[in-house]
Amino acid sequence: MTESPRKLSLALLSHTNVGKTTLARTLLRRDIGEVLDQTHVTYESTAHTLLETRTGDTMVLWDTPGFGDSISLQREMQAAEEPLKWVQEGQLSPDHDRARYASYQAVKTLAEDCDVVLYLVNAAEAPADAGYVTPEMEILSWTDKPVLVLLNQIGPQQEHASHLDVDRWRAHLSRWPIVRNVIGLDAFTRCWVEEGHLFEVIRDLFEGEQKALAQEFVKTWRQERQETLRASMDTIAGELLRAARDGEQLVEGAWGNDKNQAMKALATRMEEGTRTVSDRLISLHGLDGRASIELRTALADFDTKAEKLAPKRWGVMGGVASGLAGGLGADIASGGMSFGAGMVLGAIAGGMGAMGVARAYNTVRGGEGAQISWSPEVLQRSAEHLMLRYLAVAHFGRGRGQWREREAPNFWKRSVQETLNSRRVYFNGIWKEARKPQGDPRAGRADLLAMLCGCARDVLVEFYPDSGHLIG
């Protein structure tokens, strides 16, 4: 006999217009309800599947109407002989009194369908100034459901995050036994690892079989997010290896527009590759929107390998520059890029004209394989840039709306740069291996993926020290 699927229910609740539906969208990774800057947007409680195990067990998230006139509701419930029954049996139309109707619907959901209450407060508001909290805590006390308080609208993560807000809200709410914990979770700027902490805190509110079930949901969540992290790093690894192997033939030598065109072609492909990676990261994290990329390059960003001279151009120049002789002349004419090949040219060019010198130079420099490509420094910077884009996406809550670009905080830049620089010698080895003409195109991807996953883990653990076991 097959056991029936089990269920745990969470209810998002707050005073109206604090951000319940916004947070619900972020947690669910899909759009639900309406998000407007006005009171009482949500009038009915709606259940959504938040997590589902392979055996069909579900964690349900209820998006409830916000408390409206909670002071009046608290007084009415206090006067009733059986407060919860009074609410459940009450008949009220939203056309009659929207604020009261919303409050009634929220309490009904808690009483009938809820295991844990997620109660949102505005972290920007001082506890003593939030006069609605006291009557709402009294109402929640009648439901006798465990309450986890979430500090919403805490803003972007800071380099040295302060726990002062959490501590003062925890102290303010300590007189109500139903409040089991207080944590910060901003619907706009939370990182996915913070959601893992949320589910672990929820798990610890249960006992016995319910706690074991909650742990299964934590495992499900962790597996899904670890797969997303790995897929994100694999996407980045693919682009970095593509850029490392990328090159442009230089048919006309080191001077003129030919080299500029080659650099432009490389830059265009890297820009498109970066955009493709960014869009893939956005999609992997359940977000909507497209990335905006603008790549700027300089001559120093490129390596020139086996750079060729144009025989016809040098044939014309030969009549004018007949005085150029030996290796030094060849080095100067090639823009100083021959790296000693001119020494050989000096030895073999005695009986040749200028066109013969160019052909000999090309032979010494690798025949027809002259190419311009990205320097190791640029590839390293590209890895840093893509890792920063990953962090930006990982901190962007869906409730915020369409993906929008923003400048990475300085402490993100420092952490990513230090983390990747500590592995620079290994990165350089991968770039070098990737450029081998006869190399396997797949070679190095597994190694690069492992390195990038390690870098992402180190950075996230630096920001969220207790998250290592969630990241893997």
C-alpha positions in Angstrom: 0.0 0.0 0.0 1.4 3.4 -1.0 1.5 6.0 1.6 -0.3 9.3 0.9 1.9 12.3 0.2 2.6 14.4 3.2 2.4 18.2 3.5 3.7 21.0 5.5 2.1 24.5 5.2 3.7 27.9 5.7 1.7 31.1 5.8 3.2 34.5 4.9 1.5 37.1 6.9 2.1 40.8 7.8 0.5 44.1 8.1 -0.7 45.3 4.7 1.8 46.5 2.2 5.0 45.2 3.9 5.9 42.9 1.1 4.3 39.4 1.4 3.7 38.8 -2.2 7.1 40.2 -3.2 8.8 37.7 -0.9 6.5 34.9 -2.1 7.6 35.5 -5.7 11.2 35.4 -4.6 10.8 32.2 -2.7 8.7 30.5 -5.3 10.8 31.8 -8.3 7.6 32.6 -10.2 5.1 35.4 -10.4 2.0 35.2 -8.2 -0.7 37.7 -7.2 -0.2 41.4 -7.7 2.6 43.7 -6.4 1.4 47.3 -6.1 2.4 50.2 -3.8 -0.9 50.3 -2.1 -2.8 48.6 0.7 -4.9 45.5 0.5 -3.7 44.2 -2.9 -4.3 40.6 -1.8 -7.8 39.7 -0.6 -7.9 36.0 -0.7 -5.4 33.4 0.7 -3.8 31.4 -2.1 -1.7 28.2 -1.7 1.4 27.5 -3.9 3.8 24.6 -3.9 7.1 25.7 -2.6 9.0 22.5 -2.5 8.2 18.9 -3.6 10.2 15.8 -2.9 10.7 12.9 -5.3 8.1 10.9 -3.3 5.5 13.6 -3.8 5.6 15.3 -0.4 5.0 19.0 -0.6 5.8 22.2 1.3 3.0 24.7 0.6 3.3 28.5 0.9 0.2 30.5 1.6 0.1 34.0 0.3 -2.4 35.6 2.7 -4.1 39.0 2.8 -2.4 41.5 5.0 -3.7 42.7 8.3 -5.7 45.9 7.9 -7.4 47.3 10.9 -5.8 44.8 13.3 -6.6 46.9 16.4 -10.3 46.6 15.8 -10.0 42.9 15.0 -8.0 42.2 18.1 -10.7 43.9 20.3 -13.5 42.0 18.6 -11.7 38.6 19.1 -10.9 39.5 22.7 -14.6 40.1 23.4 -15.7 36.8 21.8 -16.1 33.7 23.9 -14.2 31.6 21.3 -12.1 34.0 19.3 -11.1 31.6 16.5 -14.5 30.2 16.1 -15.9 33.7 15.9 -13.6 34.5 13.0 -14.1 31.2 11.2 -17.9 31.4 11.3 -18.1 35.2 10.6 -19.7 36.2 7.3 -18.1 39.3 5.8 -18.0 40.6 2.2 -14.9 42.4 0.8 -17.3 45.0 -0.6 -18.5 45.7 3.0 -15.1 46.4 4.7 -12.0 45.5 2.8 -9.6 45.9 5.7 -11.6 43.8 8.0 -12.3 41.2 5.3 -8.6 40.8 4.6 -7.8 40.4 8.3 -10.5 37.7 8.6 -9.2 35.8 5.7 -5.7 35.8 7.0 -6.7 34.5 10.4 -8.9 31.8 8.8 -6.0 30.5 6.8 -3.8 30.4 9.9 -6.4 28.5 11.9 -7.3 26.0 9.2 -4.3 25.4 6.9 -1.1 26.5 8.6 1.7 24.8 10.4 4.1 27.7 10.7 3.5 31.5 10.4 6.1 33.6 8.5 5.4 37.0 9.8 7.1 39.9 8.0 8.1 43.2 9.5 9.7 46.2 7.9 13.3 46.3 9.2 13.6 50.0 8.4 10.9 50.7 11.0 11.8 50.8 14.7 9.9 48.1 16.7 8.6 50.7 19.1 7.1 52.7 16.1 5.3 49.7 14.6 2.1 50.1 16.6 0.3 47.4 14.7 2.6 44.7 15.9 1.2 44.3 19.4 -2.5 43.7 18.3 -1.3 41.4 15.5 0.8 39.3 17.9 -2.2 39.0 20.2 -4.3 37.8 17.3 -1.5 35.3 16.3 -1.4 34.0 19.9 -5.0 32.8 19.6 -4.0 30.6 16.7 -1.3 29.0 18.8 0.9 28.4 15.7 4.7 28.9 15.9 5.8 32.2 14.4 9.0 33.0 12.6 9.6 36.7 12.2 11.3 37.8 9.0 12.9 41.2 8.7 12.1 42.4 5.2 13.4 45.5 3.4 16.7 45.3 5.1 18.5 46.5 2.0 21.7 45.3 0.3 24.0 43.0 2.2 26.9 45.0 3.8 30.5 44.0 4.1 30.2 43.7 7.9 26.6 42.9 8.4 25.2 44.1 11.7 22.8 42.0 13.8 21.5 45.0 15.6 18.1 45.0 13.8 17.6 41.3 14.5 18.5 41.7 18.1 16.3 44.7 18.8 13.3 43.0 17.1 14.0 39.8 19.0 14.0 41.7 22.3 10.9 43.6 21.4 9.0 40.3 20.6 10.3 38.2 23.4 7.1 38.6 25.5 5.2 36.5 23.0 6.0 32.8 23.4 4.6 32.0 19.9 7.6 33.9 18.4 10.2 31.2 18.1 12.9 33.1 16.1 13.7 36.3 14.2 15.9 36.4 11.1 16.6 38.8 8.2 15.4 37.9 4.7 15.1 40.8 2.2 12.8 39.9 -0.7 14.9 42.1 -3.1 18.5 41.4 -2.2 18.6 38.1 -0.4 21.1 35.4 -1.6 19.8 31.9 -2.3 21.9 30.5 0.6 19.9 32.6 3.0 16.8 30.7 1.8 18.6 27.6 3.0 19.0 29.1 6.4 15.3 29.9 6.4 14.3 26.3 5.7 16.6 25.0 8.4 15.1 27.4 10.9 11.6 26.3 9.9 12.7 22.6 10.3 13.8 23.3 13.9 10.4 24.6 14.8 9.0 21.0 14.4 9.4 17.8 16.3 9.2 14.1 15.6 7.8 13.1 12.2 7.1 16.7 11.1 10.8 17.6 11.7 11.9 14.6 9.7 9.7 15.7 6.9 11.0 19.2 7.1 14.5 17.9 6.8 13.5 16.1 3.6 12.5 19.5 2.2 15.8 21.0 3.2 17.6 18.2 1.4 15.4 18.7 -1.7 16.1 22.5 -1.7 19.8 21.9 -1.2 20.1 19.5 -4.1 18.2 21.8 -6.4 20.3 24.8 -5.5 23.6 22.9 -5.7 22.6 21.8 -9.2 21.9 25.4 -10.1 25.3 26.5 -8.8 27.1 23.8 -10.8 25.1 24.6 -13.9 26.0 28.3 -13.5 29.7 27.6 -13.1 29.7 25.2 -16.0 28.1 27.9 -18.2 30.9 30.3 -17.1 33.6 27.6 -17.7 32.3 27.1 -21.3 32.6 30.8 -22.1 36.1 31.1 -20.6 37.4 28.2 -22.5 35.8 29.5 -25.7 37.5 32.8 -25.2 40.9 31.1 -24.4 40.8 29.2 -27.7 39.5 32.1 -29.7 41.8 33.8 -32.2 41.9 35.8 -35.4 44.3 35.3 -38.3 46.5 38.3 -39.1 47.1 38.2 -42.9 48.4 41.7 -43.3 50.8 42.0 -40.4 51.0 44.2 -37.4 50.3 47.5 -38.9 47.1 49.0 -40.3 43.4 48.2 -39.9 43.8 44.5 -40.2 44.9 44.1 -36.6 42.1 46.5 -35.4 39.5 44.4 -37.3 40.9 41.3 -35.7 40.7 42.8 -32.2 37.2 44.1 -32.9 36.0 40.6 -34.0 37.5 39.0 -30.8 35.8 41.7 -28.6 32.5 41.2 -30.4 32.5 37.5 -29.7 33.5 38.0 -26.1 30.8 40.5 -25.6 28.2 38.2 -27.1 29.5 35.3 -25.0 29.3 37.3 -21.8 25.7 38.3 -22.7 24.8 34.7 -23.4 26.3 33.6 -20.0 24.5 36.3 -18.2 21.1 35.5 -19.8 21.7 31.8 -18.9 22.4 32.7 -15.3 19.3 34.8 -15.1 17.2 31.9 -16.4 18.8 29.3 -14.1 17.8 31.4 -11.1 14.2 31.7 -12.1 14.4 35.4 -13.1 13.2 37.3 -16.1 15.0 39.8 -18.3 18.1 40.2 -20.4 21.6 41.3 -19.6 23.1 44.5 -20.9 26.8 44.1 -21.8 29.4 46.6 -23.1 32.9 45.4 -23.5 35.9 47.8 -23.7 39.3 46.5 -24.8 42.8 47.9 -25.3 45.8 46.8 -27.3 47.4 45.4 -24.2 44.5 43.0 -23.8 45.7 40.9 -26.8 48.5 38.4 -27.4 49.9 38.1 -30.9 51.3 34.7 -31.8 53.2 34.0 -35.0 52.3 37.5 -36.3 52.9 37.6 -40.1 54.2 40.3 -42.3 52.6 41.1 -45.6 55.0 40.1 -48.5 53.5 42.5 -51.0 53.6 45.4 -48.5 57.1 44.6 -47.7 58.0 44.3 -51.3 56.9 47.9 -51.9 58.7 49.0 -48.8 61.9 47.2 -49.8 62.9 49.9 -52.3 62.6 52.6 -49.7 64.0 50.7 -46.7 66.9 49.0 -48.4 69.1 50.3 -45.6 67.3 48.0 -43.1 69.4 45.0 -42.4 69.7 42.2 -39.9 67.5 41.1 -37.1 67.1 44.5 -35.4 65.5 46.0 -38.5 63.0 43.1 -38.7 62.1 43.6 -35.0 61.5 47.3 -35.4 59.4 46.9 -38.6 57.2 44.3 -37.0 56.4 46.5 -34.1 58.8 44.8 -31.7 56.6 41.6 -31.8 59.1 39.1 -33.2 60.6 38.3 -29.8 64.0 37.4 -31.2 62.9 35.9 -34.5 64.6 38.9 -36.1 68.0 37.3 -35.1 67.2 34.4 -37.3 66.0 36.7 -40.1 69.3 38.5 -39.9 71.1 35.3 -40.6 69.0 34.1 -43.5 68.0 37.3 -45.3 71.4 38.3 -46.7 70.5 37.4 -50.3 66.8 38.2 -50.2 64.8 41.2 -51.1 62.2 42.7 -48.9 59.5 40.3 -50.1 61.8 37.4 -49.3 62.4 38.8 -45.9 58.7 38.9 -45.2 58.2 35.3 -46.4 61.1 34.1 -44.3 59.8 36.0 -41.3 56.4 34.3 -41.6 58.1 30.9 -41.9 60.1 31.4 -38.8 57.1 32.7 -36.9 55.0 29.6 -37.7 54.1 29.6 -41.4 50.5 30.5 -42.0 49.4 30.3 -38.4 49.7 33.9 -37.5 47.0 34.8 -34.9 45.9 37.3 -32.4 44.2 36.2 -29.2 43.3 37.2 -25.6 46.0 37.6 -23.1 46.0 35.5 -19.9 45.4 38.8 -17.9 42.2 39.4 -19.9 41.0 35.9 -19.4 41.6 36.2 -15.7 39.6 39.5 -15.6 36.8 37.9 -17.6 36.6 35.1 -15.0 36.3 37.8 -12.3 33.7 39.7 -14.3 31.6 36.6 -14.8 31.8 35.6 -11.2 30.6 39.0 -10.2 27.7 38.6 -12.6 26.9 35.3 -10.9 26.8 37.0 -7.5 24.6 39.7 -8.8 22.1 37.2 -10.1 22.3 35.0 -7.0 21.3 38.0 -4.9 18.5 39.3 -7.1 15.1 38.3 -5.8 12.3 37.7 -8.4 10.0 39.8 -6.4 12.1 42.8 -7.5 10.8 42.4 -11.0 12.8 42.2 -14.3 16.5 41.8 -14.0 18.4 45.1 -13.8 22.1 45.7 -13.9 23.7 47.4 -10.9 27.3 48.1 -9.9 28.9 45.3 -7.8 29.7 46.3 -4.2 33.4 46.9 -3.6 33.7 44.1 -1.1 32.3 41.7 -3.8 35.1 42.8 -6.1 37.8 42.5 -3.5 36.6 39.0 -2.5 36.3 37.7 -6.0 39.7 39.1 -7.1 41.5 37.7 -4.1 39.8 34.3 -4.5 40.6 33.9 -8.2 44.1 35.3 -7.8 44.9 32.7 -5.3 44.4 30.2 -8.1 46.0 32.2 -10.9 48.7 29.7 -11.7 46.1 27.0 -12.2 44.0 29.3 -14.4 47.0 30.1 -16.5 47.7 26.4 -17.0 44.2 25.9 -18.2 44.4 28.8 -20.7 47.7 27.5 -22.0 46.4 23.9 -22.5 43.2 25.2 -24.2 45.3 27.0 -26.8 47.1 24.0 -28.0 46.1 23.6 -31.7 45.5 19.8 -31.6 44.1 19.8 -28.1 40.7 18.2 -27.2 38.1 21.0 -27.1 36.7 19.4 -24.0 40.0 19.2 -22.2 40.3 21.3 -19.1 36.5 21.9 -18.7 36.2 19.5 -15.7 39.2 21.1 -14.0 38.0 24.6 -14.7 34.5 23.8 -13.5 35.9 22.4 -10.2 38.0 25.5 -9.7 35.1 27.8 -10.4 32.8 25.9 -8.0 35.5 26.1 -5.4 35.9 29.9 -6.0 32.1 30.5 -5.7 32.0 28.4 -2.6 34.8 30.4 -0.9 33.2 33.7 -1.8 29.8 32.8 -0.6 31.1 31.3 2.7 33.1 34.5 3.3 29.8 36.4 3.0 27.7 33.8 4.8 30.0 32.0 7.2 27.5 29.3 8.2 26.5 28.3 4.7 29.2 25.9 3.7 27.1 22.8 4.3 24.4 24.2 2.1 26.7 25.0 -0.8 28.5 21.6 -0.9 
